[in-house]
Amino acid sequence: MRHALTAAVARAMPHPLSPAAASYLDLLDRRLAAVAAIAEGSAEPRFKEEPKARALGRRFLRPLEGTWDDGDENLVRGYLDRWAPPGEDPARETARRLTDAANALARLEARPATFWCFLWQLESMLESLPT
């Protein structure tokens, strides 16, 4: 079953989907499931061990970089830049923020540029996720 954000992103993409877009959507689904598991405490971050996946994500998102505006970025950062209580596990807290943002943006049916901004942030945050 596809994550609601993956489905929303798929609807925002040009159709028919290119093989690269379909591969990225599969990767996004796997990543969102992994982030949710980290947020729940049932998995450890392992994204740094996935250089091919990182390359696919960056390759797909590179042409979309800069298509979002300050409003898109403010919306996305509003979900991601939250205060964390002292003593929280940094990886779990980051994963919670990403999960909350993904769920909220899917419910909002945000405009495509907002999705691209979030996906760019997702890639960046996964690369720096504490292990």
C-alpha positions in Angstrom: 0.0 0.0 0.0 1.3 3.4 -1.0 1.9 6.2 1.6 -0.5 9.0 1.1 2.3 11.4 0.3 3.7 9.1 -2.4 0.2 9.0 -3.9 -0.1 12.8 -3.8 3.4 13.2 -5.3 2.5 10.7 -8.1 -0.6 12.7 -8.9 1.5 15.9 -9.1 4.0 14.4 -11.6 3.6 14.5 -15.4 1.9 11.4 -16.8 2.7 8.9 -18.1 5.4 8.5 -15.5 8.9 8.0 -16.7 10.8 5.0 -15.5 13.0 7.3 -13.3 9.8 8.8 -11.7 8.4 5.4 -11.0 11.7 4.3 -9.4 11.7 7.4 -7.3 8.2 6.9 -6.1 9.1 3.3 -5.0 12.1 4.7 -3.2 10.0 7.4 -1.6 7.6 4.8 -0.3 10.4 2.8 1.2 11.9 5.9 2.8 8.7 7.1 4.3 8.1 3.6 5.8 11.7 3.6 7.2 11.3 7.1 8.6 8.0 6.1 10.3 9.7 3.0 11.8 12.5 5.2 13.2 9.9 7.6 14.6 8.2 4.7 16.4 11.5 3.5 17.7 11.4 0.1 15.9 14.3 0.8 13.5 17.6 2.5 13.4 18.6 5.1 10.7 20.5 3.4 7.9 20.3 5.9 5.1 24.0 6.6 4.9 24.4 3.0 3.8 22.3 3.6 0.7 24.5 5.5 -1.8 22.5 4.3 -4.8 19.3 5.4 -3.2 20.7 8.8 -2.4 21.9 9.2 -5.9 18.5 8.3 -7.3 16.8 10.8 -5.0 19.2 13.6 -5.9 19.0 12.8 -9.6 15.2 12.9 -9.6 15.0 16.1 -7.6 17.8 18.1 -9.1 15.8 19.4 -12.1 13.0 20.4 -9.6 15.3 22.4 -7.4 14.4 26.0 -7.2 10.8 25.5 -8.5 9.4 26.3 -5.1 9.1 29.7 -3.5 9.3 31.2 -0.1 5.7 30.3 0.7 6.4 26.6 -0.1 9.5 26.6 2.0 7.9 28.4 4.9 5.1 25.8 4.9 7.5 22.9 4.8 9.9 24.4 7.4 7.0 25.0 9.7 6.6 21.3 10.1 10.3 20.5 10.2 11.8 23.3 12.4 10.2 22.5 15.7 11.5 22.7 19.2 12.6 19.3 20.6 12.3 18.7 24.4 15.5 18.0 26.2 16.5 14.4 26.3 14.7 13.4 23.1 16.6 11.0 20.8 17.6 13.3 17.9 17.1 10.6 15.2 13.6 9.8 16.5 12.7 13.4 16.8 13.9 14.2 13.3 11.9 11.2 12.0 8.8 12.3 13.8 9.1 15.7 12.2 9.5 14.2 8.7 6.6 11.8 9.3 4.3 14.6 10.5 5.2 16.8 7.6 4.7 14.0 5.1 1.3 13.2 6.5 0.2 16.8 6.7 1.3 17.7 3.2 -0.5 14.7 1.8 -3.7 15.8 3.6 -3.4 19.3 2.3 -3.0 18.2 -1.2 -0.2 20.8 -1.5 0.8 22.2 -4.8 3.6 20.4 -6.6 6.3 22.9 -5.8 5.6 22.4 -2.1 6.1 18.6 -2.5 9.3 19.2 -4.3 10.5 21.4 -1.5 9.6 18.8 1.1 11.3 16.0 -0.9 14.5 18.1 -1.2 14.4 18.7 2.6 13.7 15.0 3.2 16.8 14.0 1.2 19.0 16.5 3.1 17.7 15.5 6.5 18.1 11.8 5.8 21.8 12.4 4.9 22.3 14.2 8.2 20.1 12.0 10.3 22.0 11.1 13.5 22.9 7.4 13.8 
